[in-house]
């Protein structure tokens, strides 16, 4: 398992990161523990969670995933074997701080809540789950309009949040900080404020990246190159859509699509592309999940790819992508399909 440096920190994380958001809803505590056991045995040292998990989120499962991680630490110890990343939720989630945006005042309570649930003294990477000001992630790419954002309040809020994060770093409760669902402009503002005020520097950005959604290629890839803010790619399988399990409106029992009532990322616009990727994988003797994850790993801006599985069989397959080298023919095929379907919902 290859390990990459996390931003400009002294931490090295496995190029495959264990995603945990299904634990507590689609997966039991025992299943979550089994995934941690297997991932650790395979050389993975990086796991990602968030206070809002399990997903699909609701009031009843808030914090459940972190609790499962905490019970593993209580049972096994070995906290030093893991680089743990978590996130503070933001505006719009009614059952978390009444849906309030991320503020300096909210930082301490959120971090201390996560520490308690995970039964640990520190979090290695603490991330802002999504911006207060709005963003183009989570199905918002067709309606996103930054012209209505509050210019007077945005940067002062960023400074307030960074200042609060520094207090937590100084107290040893978090080691490093990162972003999630951010833009190039937002990332650069955080970097500028950190440099000007001696505040923690954003080490990473956790955004979606997969065969269907490659926004990162356009501007954030350049930012990564010059500023060393590496990508932690979530949804490398587009929430499972790339596997083809949701084609023709199917909602397999127990799947995220069945729980939420709709097939996330699978629709009349994406299905033609998904079918072509499935055909490409089959023609080259590749598992579609491994092909999709291996493609993400070819990108020079990739720090780690976050995988999520509801079974050990799926987990083994996804981790196995780290051992796959895609041929030039396959990479050319992927690019050809993407040119035909460059921007799908």
Secondary structure, DSSP 4 states (H G I P E B T S, - for coil): --EEE-TTSS-EEESEEEE-TTBTTTB-HHHHHHHHHHHHHTT--EEE--TT-SSS--TTTTTHHHHHHHHHHHHH--GGG-EEEEEE--TT-TTSGGGPPP-HHHHHHHHHHHHHHHT-S-EEEEEE-S-TT--S-TT-TTT--GGGS-HHHHHHHHHHHHHHHHHHHHTTSEEEEEEES--HHHHHHHHHHHHHHT-PPEEEEE-B-SSS--GGGTTHHHHHHHH--EEEEB-TTTTTGGGTTTGGG---TTSHHHHHTS-TT-STTTHHHHHHHHHHHHHTT--HHHHHHHHHHT-TTEEEEEE--SSHHHHHHHHHGGG----HHHHHHHHHHHHHS-S--
